[in-house]
Amino acid sequence: MLLTTLLLVSIAVGTGAAILAWRERPKPGALPLVALLAAQAWWSTCIVFRLQADTIPAKLQWLQLGWIGVVCVPVAWLCFALEYTGRDRYLRAPYVAALAIVPAITVVLAAFGGHDLLVVESYTTGPGDVVHFEQGGPWYAVVAGYTYLLGLFGVAAIVELVTSDAIAFRGQGITLLIGLAAPWVTNVGFLLGAFGTGGVDPTPIAFAVSGVAYLGAITRYQLLETNPAPRRRARRLVFDGMREGAIVLDTDGHVVDANGYAIDALGIPRGAVLGEPVERIVPEYDHLRDESTAGHLRLGDDDGRTYDAAVTDVTDVHDRHIGSIVTFHDVSTYVRQRQRLEVLNRILRHNIRTETNVIHGYAERFADGDASRIVQERAERIEAVGEKGRQAVELFERTRGTHTARPLAVILDECVEAVRESYPDIDVSYDRPADHIAVASVLAAVFDNLIENAATHNEGDERTVMIETRADADDVTVVIADDGPGIDAQETDVIRDGGESALRHGSGLGLWIVRWGTEIADGRTEFNDRDPTGTEVTVTVPRLDGA
């Protein structure tokens, strides 16, 4: 009587959980979970009727019908685990049909005279009762092994989820494992003869625990309302669909995966790429590996395309190296534009130099000394524009890769020395920083332009340029001030906004070099007016490790 009561409780709890799961259709995992709970309830129901049957044929009939639930439970469990964790690609019709082979054979044996292969039974009759004993037959071992095998596959999928970084689904996963552990432990105890149930498998009794666990997962942890099924597919879609090539390597440098962009860029069939040493696929890999930074490479046929590439190490949770990823994207257009810019810059600088030399030569012949001086000053300004163009091109060349550290004191020393030489009447007040303070080398052009600009446009009575430096653990601040007329607001507005138009533009390239160089160094620039006159420019940039 107790056994029957426990089975009825199991049926009630499982049916309630199945109804809740049914309402969640078509969410991932809902239908397989319904099938799992229905199979458990069917198995329990057949045992209840089997216990209540008064004749041997009736008991045998319910035993045979019970096999339907027995063999459906492991298949439904695995299907649920795969679909719930986003491995639904393994649930295509051919795969599910293969999973159903052993269950189908079992049902056929139970229904059409092969029952002795499943269970070896013995019955004795007593006063008003039938005592039944059973022992597993040859096929029973196959069914038991198959059941535990599918169970382990499902457990592996759930355990991987529980131990992953998907903390939001950890409660769901643990509850599901509890729901599986209860019938597993009970069944193992039955197989070892730990229960005196007269040969009746008490595993369905533990389905009451499973049902409670599944109910808790559905109601407390929102099992089917919030599930991890999209995670794996979404990551694969991102990997395959991104407009950047990715080649995954194992610890020995063999290709284990590659996305569609990489296959197209290589011009080699996927089957010919996987398993090959990366050096055969990417001949310049050793250079990328040694540099441990981004670099340019060519892939596949020599079609003139250039790719920006980088190698990233892959580590496990114990920080052990388990592979690498080579990523690359097409920068052919950028490289061609840069080459054109370099050619244009060289030609313009050459022509500017040539023409300014001619202007200087003719200016010396002017009888009017003031006119000659003005012409020569304008020629020098034209030549300075060409020099600033060179600085701008050099800045753009340094936008790739990591910053090269250089002592701030060395950079400022060179700038101050150049200004003192060119403007001997300017008083430069210089707060020299400590030698160990380093910043990005690209800032040399920034400080050169700022200090030169402060000296050039300084029209105050004292004509002073002040340079102050401050540094903490993370940042370095350089303040350059003068007592000149100040920078026109339109100039600083254009630089601050980052763009020009036909009606609103700046007149100098120097301030653009200041903005671009500071941005490349991951810093910021602030312009402020001084009282009564003058400008104060504050440049704040990250502090780098010593050069």
Secondary structure as GFF3:
##gff-version 3
##sequence-region A 1 547
A	DSSP	alpha_helix	2	23	.	.	.	ID=ss1
A	DSSP	alpha_helix	30	52	.	.	.	ID=ss2
A	DSSP	alpha_helix	56	84	.	.	.	ID=ss3
A	DSSP	three_ten_helix	88	91	.	.	.	ID=ss4
A	DSSP	alpha_helix	93	99	.	.	.	ID=ss5
A	DSSP	alpha_helix	101	111	.	.	.	ID=ss6
A	DSSP	alpha_helix	115	118	.	.	.	ID=ss7
A	DSSP	beta_strand	119	126	.	.	.	ID=ss8
A	DSSP	beta_strand	129	136	.	.	.	ID=ss9
A	DSSP	alpha_helix	138	162	.	.	.	ID=ss10
A	DSSP	three_ten_helix	167	169	.	.	.	ID=ss11
A	DSSP	alpha_helix	170	191	.	.	.	ID=ss12
A	DSSP	alpha_helix	203	219	.	.	.	ID=ss13
A	DSSP	alpha_helix	229	241	.	.	.	ID=ss14
A	DSSP	beta_strand	245	249	.	.	.	ID=ss15
A	DSSP	beta_strand	255	258	.	.	.	ID=ss16
A	DSSP	alpha_helix	260	266	.	.	.	ID=ss17
A	DSSP	alpha_helix	270	273	.	.	.	ID=ss18
A	DSSP	alpha_helix	278	281	.	.	.	ID=ss19
A	DSSP	alpha_helix	285	291	.	.	.	ID=ss20
A	DSSP	beta_strand	295	297	.	.	.	ID=ss21
A	DSSP	beta_strand	307	315	.	.	.	ID=ss22
A	DSSP	beta_strand	321	330	.	.	.	ID=ss23
A	DSSP	alpha_helix	332	363	.	.	.	ID=ss24
A	DSSP	alpha_helix	369	397	.	.	.	ID=ss25
A	DSSP	beta_strand	405	407	.	.	.	ID=ss26
A	DSSP	alpha_helix	408	422	.	.	.	ID=ss27
A	DSSP	beta_strand	427	430	.	.	.	ID=ss28
A	DSSP	beta_strand	438	440	.	.	.	ID=ss29
A	DSSP	alpha_helix	443	456	.	.	.	ID=ss30
A	DSSP	beta_strand	464	471	.	.	.	ID=ss31
A	DSSP	beta_strand	475	482	.	.	.	ID=ss32
A	DSSP	alpha_helix	489	497	.	.	.	ID=ss33
A	DSSP	alpha_helix	510	520	.	.	.	ID=ss34
A	DSSP	beta_strand	524	529	.	.	.	ID=ss35
A	DSSP	beta_strand	535	542	.	.	.	ID=ss36
###
